[in-house]
């Protein structure tokens, strides 16, 4: 009898020892072997500190996405909102049944705003950004393009304006052409801004500003002076066109997109406002 009590006591001590040395098994129907450690909660192989709030975890996810998937040119977080990329590809387009040649390769990356307190304003601004990238070359209706790709870079995003530079390449059956366009949106008034609201282009621009206050930062010529002809044409015909999509704002700088011949793409000049 004494021996039995001794054996039972040993078994009890042994069980207590084993229980205290092992982690508590979480009752999880999806994973019956997930353990709960002393200071952390582990879910599907990922460990998070107990005192992390949902907001802190969400911020960590955003940081990880920024460093892993998103580039700084696509993503930004401002005081009252954020900007992240969306994509439009072939499968998102309605292809005519009788035209298999229409846009064989399509990839458009464009910015969208999120977390703006005013939901209606957010929708309207996002529509403006989407329509800019869709309507620039009328890609919804044009049947001649065989390849079309666009990417964007956030040049400025603050409490007052959002300024985006789009750069892309389009090909038809005969030629491939690089292009650039831009948009600067006033958040409060929900409208596209004009170049004249920041800088006035007149006949004195080349003499007084080019190569002094403005520099050519993207061009098609080894000799930078060869760009001057196209800039001169741009200045002389300036009053004949609208200028909502040929400039961007970047801090106290303004960038201006100067068109060239189709096969040559564009010239990009930048200077102080």
Secondary structure, 3 states (H helix, E strand, C coil): CHHHHHHHHHHHHHHHHHHHHCCEECCCCCCCCCEECCCEEEECCEEEECCCCHHHHHHHHHHHHHHHCCCCCCCEECCCCEEEEEEEEHHHCCCCCCCCCCCCEEEEEEEEEECCCCHHHHHHHHHHHHHHHHHCCCCCCCCCCCEEEEEEEEEEECCCEEEEEEEEEEECCCCEEEEEEEEEEECCCCEECCHHHCCCCCCCHHHHCECCCEEEEECCCCCHHHHHHHHHHHHHCHHHCCCCCCEEEECCEEEEEEECCHHHCEEEEEEEC
